Amino acid sequence: MRLYAQTRAHRFRQVLADLIAVLLVAAAVRFALAVHEGIMLLAEPGRKVEDAGGSLASGLGDAGEAASDVPLVGGLLKKPLQSAAEASNGLSDAGQSMQDTVSRVADLTASGLIVASVLFVLALWLPPRVRWIRRSARIRGLVDAPGGADLLALRALTGPVADLAAVAVPPGGLADAWRRGDEQVIGELSRVALRQAGLRP
């Protein structure tokens, strides 16, 4: 199985297509990562809420401990401060939950962009490459098959006329020579068909 053509021009086009495909995938990944970073900026308020809630809960907890030392009313003062500290912990948890949600959205968005981009590039790049590999294998198989040269010559005759310019035209024309089984003409035409497919004789 041959992955690349043997003729220079055809191989250059294939390598160029491969490089373009790789560059498109790399650009898509880079764009997806930039989108991920952009979405993660939305988690900043959540971080601030978490930090503020944690600081407030710590401060209220300390204040409650200090208030418990007040004679007679210490227990009464400590209870509401502890309740406020617990509520502040809930605020901190809400900030963390917001960050988690934003992170999940960022991850899903970036993954979706990468997968969609890669599938799009593969859908454009892979089918022509697979078709060429199969076609080149079939054509290469004709070279040694009985009557293969005749079929290759017929393929050249039905292909682009410009490719036939390098073949010397015998009296009666190329088609007539092919019908008569002229081995020299058939050989030249089969070489044209191989070159058209990007293969060397």
Stockholm file with secondary structure:
# STOCKHOLM 1.0

chainA/1-201         MRLYAQTRAHRFRQVLADLIAVLLVAAAVRFALAVHEGIMLLAEPGRKVEDAGGSLASGLGDAGEAASDVPLVGGLLKKPLQSAAEASNGLSDAGQSMQDTVSRVADLTASGLIVASVLFVLALWLPPRVRWIRRSARIRGLVDAPGGADLLALRALTGPVADLAAVAVPPGGLADAWRRGDEQVIGELSRVALRQAGLRP
#=GR chainA/1-201 SS CCSSCSSHHHHHHHHHHHHHHHHHHHHHHHHHHHHHHHHHGGGHHHHHHHHHHHHHHHHHHHHHHHHTTSTTTHHHHHHHHHHHHHHHHHHHHHHHHHHHHHHHHHHHHHHHHHHHHHHHHHHHHHHHHHHHHHHHHHHHHHHHSTTHHHHHHHHHHTSCGGGGGGSCCCTTCHHHHHHHTCHHHHHHHHHHHHHHTTCCC
#=GC SS_cons         CCSSCSSHHHHHHHHHHHHHHHHHHHHHHHHHHHHHHHHHGGGHHHHHHHHHHHHHHHHHHHHHHHHTTSTTTHHHHHHHHHHHHHHHHHHHHHHHHHHHHHHHHHHHHHHHHHHHHHHHHHHHHHHHHHHHHHHHHHHHHHHHSTTHHHHHHHHHHTSCGGGGGGSCCCTTCHHHHHHHTCHHHHHHHHHHHHHHTTCCC
//
